[in-house]
């Protein structure tokens, strides 16, 4: 879809009410094929095993061997989405994760308790506005292995760094196509697949995710915690020759930026 078409199809009222929206046809068919091939190749070389799948953390803009996917976070179509939602004064929040076949239960993307010392500002203050853009590189229009959301859960204040209970919210399966982007407020409750897409469809499930936020102290603090977490994970990959297993009990101190 052309940039003007993307902007015209962004339903900001629905986004603010539900905490998420689907933007159709953000990728071209050529991009989809290129990015899937790049993921297939990259996950044979380096990864962190995590929740029955694999993850490459903090890769955007710094993993040149993944080809054009390396700079997708700066693509004009994604920039248009972010600018329309956040306005002109926003920053890339230094969050990028690439998933292969990862199992993910209900959670929010507010910094977890073990990283809460980075974020002393309340995520439910009006100034806290951080969004995620996720792209799943396979068809989920006919299955339940894509992303799930609990609409409106981003507006319910809970314990500062704890996941919200979800009994009062509807569980909605997002029927996204392989070229669509799912954009959400990172305070909304969401989950990924609970069983393996590849067991049913015979191919790997890939998810790309990026974070963006208002240019303020809230985003700066969240980004600091995110960079630390990603560097911890990248440190495990680096010290294990490209292939490692992640546990949340790992407490390595990378001491700075880590290349993989």
N, C-alpha and C positions, 0 to 999 in steps of 0.2 A: 504494500500500500504506500502511496505517496505521502509525504510529510503533511501536506494540507489535509488529506483524507484522515490521517491518524488524529490530528488535532480536532477535527470536526466530530469524530466518533468517540471522544472522551466524555463520559457522563460523570461530571464532577459531583453532581448532587447525589447520585447513587454511590459513588466512591465514598463521600463523606458520611452517608447513612450506613452503608454496609461495611465499609472498611476495606473494600477491594473492588476491582473490576477486571474484565478481560478485554484486551485490545487485540482485535483480529488482524492477522496477516502482517505482523511486524517484520518477519523474515521473508525473504524470497525463497523460491524453491532451490535456487543455486546455493544460497547461504545455508539452508537446512542440510543439504547433501554434504557440503564442505565441512560444516561444523560437526555433524555426526561422524564423518570419517576422521576428523581431527581428534575427537574424543576417543574413538575406538583405538586409535594409535597411541594417544598419550597415556591412557590408563593401562597400557601394557608396560610402560616405562617407569612411571612413578605414581605413587598414591599412598594414602593413609586408609587402612581398613577401619571401618566405622559403621556400626549398626547394620551388619550383614551386607554392606556395600563398600564402596570406595569413595574417597573425597580428595580433591586437590584444593587446598585453601589458599586464599590470597594471591591468586594467579593473574588477575586482570592487569594488563599492561606490562607484565614482567615475565611472561612465558612465551618468548618469541617462537619457540619450536612448535607452538600450536597454531601458527599461521595467522590468518586474518581474524580468527576468533579472539586473539589476544587483545584487540582493541574494540571489541563490540560494545563495551560499556560506554564508549564515547561516540557511538554511531548517532548521526543526526536524528534517526527515528526515536531512539531511546532518549536523547536529549530533549526532543519535543515533548515526549510524555512527561518527563520530570519537570520541565519548565512550565508546562500547563498546570500541573498539580501544585508545585511548590512556589511558582513565581520566578523572578529573575535571579534572586539571591540565594543560590543553593550550592552545595558542594557534593562531590563524590565522597561517600562516607567510608571509603577504604575497605568495603566489604565485598568480597567475591568468593564464592564457593562453587565448585564444579562437582556434581554427584554422579556416580554410576551405581544404580541398583540399591541405593540407600533406603533403609526402612526408617520412617520418622513418625513418631506419635504426636499427639496434641501438644502445642507449645506456643509461646509468643517469642519474638526476637529481641525483646528487651534483654540487656546483659544479664546473664545468670548470676546467682548469688556469689559464686567463687570469683567473679570479676566485678562485683558491685562497688568495690572501692574506687573504680575508675569513674563512676557515675553518681556524684552526690546530688545532682539535680534530679528532681522528681520527673519521671517519664510522663506523668499525667498533668504536668504544667502546660499551659497553652503554647509555650515556646518550643515544646518537644514535638517535632514533626519529621519523622524519618520514614521513608518508604522503601519497599523492596520491589524489584522487577525480577520475575522468574520466567524462564522460558523452558518448557519441556519439549525435547526434540523428538517426540513421537506422538502418535494420535491417541488422545484420551476421550474422544467423543463417544466411544462405545464401551468404555470400561471404567472401573473405579480405582485405577492405579495412578491417577493424577494428583492434583492438590485438592484438599478439602478446606472449607472455611466455616467459621461460625459468625454469620453476619451480625454486626453491631457489637461484637464483644470488645472491640477496641475502645468503646466509650465507657466501659465499666471499670472503675478504678478498683484495684486490688492491692495486695501487699506489694511493695515497691519492686521487688525482684523475684517474685514468685509467679508461676503460671496461674491464670485464672481458672476457677472451676467453670465447667461448661454445661451443666445440666439444664440451665434455663435457655440455652441457645439451640437453634436448629443446626444440624450438621448438613452442609451442602457440598456435594461433589462437583467440582468444576470440570465441565466437559470441554476441555481445551483441545484445539488442533495443534499440530506440530510446528506451525509458524506463528502461533499466538503468544502474546505476553500476558502474564497475570501480574497485576500491580496491586500491592496492598500496604496498608498502614501496618508497621511492624508490631503494633500492639494487639492486632487482631489474632485471635486463636486460630491456628491452622495446623494441618498435618500433611504428610505425604502418604506414600503407599504403606500398607500394613502387611501385604504379601507381595511376592515377587512378580512383577510384570513379565520378566523374562521367562518364568516358568510356564506362563500361558501363551505368550506370543513369540518366544524363541529368539528375542533380541534384547539388547541391553536398554535400560531406561536411563536417559540422561536428563539432568536438570542443571540449568545455569541460573545463578542468582547474584544480584548486585544490590548494594544499598546506596541511597542518596538522602540527603537531609538539608534542612535550612542551614544557612551559614551562621551558626551561633554556638554558644557554649554547650548546649545539649548535644548537638551532633558531634562537636569536638570531643566531648567526654566519651560518647559511645564509640567513636572511631578509635580512640586510644585503647579502649578495652578490646575492641575487635582486632586491632593490629597485634596486640599482645597475644591474644588467643591464636590468631593465625600463625604468628611466629613460633609459638610453642609447638603447634602441629607441624609446621615446616621444619623445625629443628629435629623432630622425631624422624621425618622423612629423610633429611640430609644425613643424619648420623647412622641410618640404617640402609644406606646405599640406594635410596629411592623408594623403598617399599617398607612400610611400618604399620603397626597396629596402634590405634588410639584408645586410650582409656581416660575418662574424666578425672581419674585419680593421678594421672601424670602431672607432675608439678615442676617440669623443667623450666629453667630460666634462660631463654635464648640470649639475653643480654643485648638485644638489638635486632636489626633487620636480618633475616635469614634467606639465603638464596637456595633453590633446589634445582 
